[in-house]
Amino acid sequence: MISQFEKLPVKEKELLLKAPALISVFVSSSLNEVNAARKADAIKLAHLKTFTATPLLIPYYIEVEKNFKEKFESIVKQYAPLDKEKRDELKKEIDSCYLIAEKVDKFYGHALQLSFNRYAKHVQHGDRPLLEYFIFPYPVPGFTD
């Protein structure tokens, strides 16, 4: 397990490990359903993060990847039909992930929150080629934004 999560209750650890899937479902859903291309991109990104994330977060993303697809599908079922009310509930669960991240080591929690933001942005722009993500893993104003 991730050493920064040791002092957290089990439910909070589980929620942090579920955060990328929650974010992916939220960002990839609209009109009461999940965009298949964005779902596929989110699954690929979960794998890519295991070696493209900041070194501090690689162990986190290795844990996340282990059952990302199952979590994603479970979240879709839990929040179906992904209407406004369900998306609001999903957003609250995502917000709680950010609050939990504030409870861990300050540097690690900040890195985690930034990573969540980048994860959401990447899934949202899933139409961009994955090669761009490797070449420019950080936003380049005027090019990747």
GITA-V492049 format. One record per run of one state. SS is the DSSP state (@ for helix, = for strand, . for the rest). FROM is the first residue (numbers start at 1). LEN is the number of residues. If there is no record, write none. Layout:
# GITA-V492049
SS/FROM/LEN
SS/FROM/LEN
This chain:
# GITA-V492049
./1/2
@/3/3
./6/4
@/10/19
=/29/2
./31/2
=/33/2
./35/1
@/36/17
./53/2
@/55/11
./66/2
@/68/12
./80/4
@/84/18
./102/4
@/106/19
./125/5
@/130/6
./136/10
